[in-house]
Amino acid sequence: MAGVSGCIKYSMFLFNFLFWLCGILILGTAIWIRVNKDKEILNTGNSVTSPYISVNILIAVGSIVMILGFLGYCGAVRESRCLLLLFFIGLLLILLLQVAAGVLGATFRSDSERILNETLYKNIKLLSETDEKAQAFQEVLATIQDKFKCCGLVNGAADWGKNFQQNFKSCECTSLSYSCVIYEGRNVYKQPCISFIKETVAKHFLIVIGIAFGLLFIEVLGLVFSMVLYCQIGSK
């Protein structure tokens, strides 16, 4: 029994170290997505309807996972049933919240797509304005235009309105490899940026979903290890 208990105990050490590293990975990836400059193109000023709300949740989950990993490690080192039980309960709560979030995400997927479309169409007007918020938005779109070789948000170069002439540089089409059109005497990319923005958002969400599923598997292992060790410590 002692040998089995020792094996479970050291497995718990290893698991919690990996679990802690997982928390760092989740937190780092979520922060990278959250601070990615491209996200500003989706800013509506309403955090409740932001397409990046799931990333904010993932930041919280990553932080909690790191804390739980440390808690489980201490519980295994000290053979503390109290700490192991807290670790088990915390892990179970996160798992249940993930399942609930997954169900809600699947249920409201069409709403998320609608909100994304509404956000992009709403932000078209910022391209023809001159205030500080509009200029910040224009800088982000200029970066996207240069990166994806596109022009405008939804309707092409016309989205820039009266601001086109001072912002055409990132739209300028200089290669025959891309589809180009003439707009106000400038050779610009024909393709608007909306499809590329949607693809970027979709890739970010795939990263989030991949992390969530990977974490789900690790959490189940954690529940098993912690409960087995908890029971073995109690039988001594």
Salt bridges, closest charged atoms under 4 A:
ASP38 OD2 - LYS147 NZ 3.78
GLU40 OE2 - LYS39 NZ 2.69
GLU79 OE2 - LYS9 NZ 3.04
GLU79 OE1 - LYS236 NZ 3.06
ASP111 OD1 - ARG114 NH2 3.90
GLU113 OE2 - ARG109 NE 3.67
GLU118 OE2 - ARG114 NH1 2.98
GLU172 OE1 - LYS169 NZ 3.83
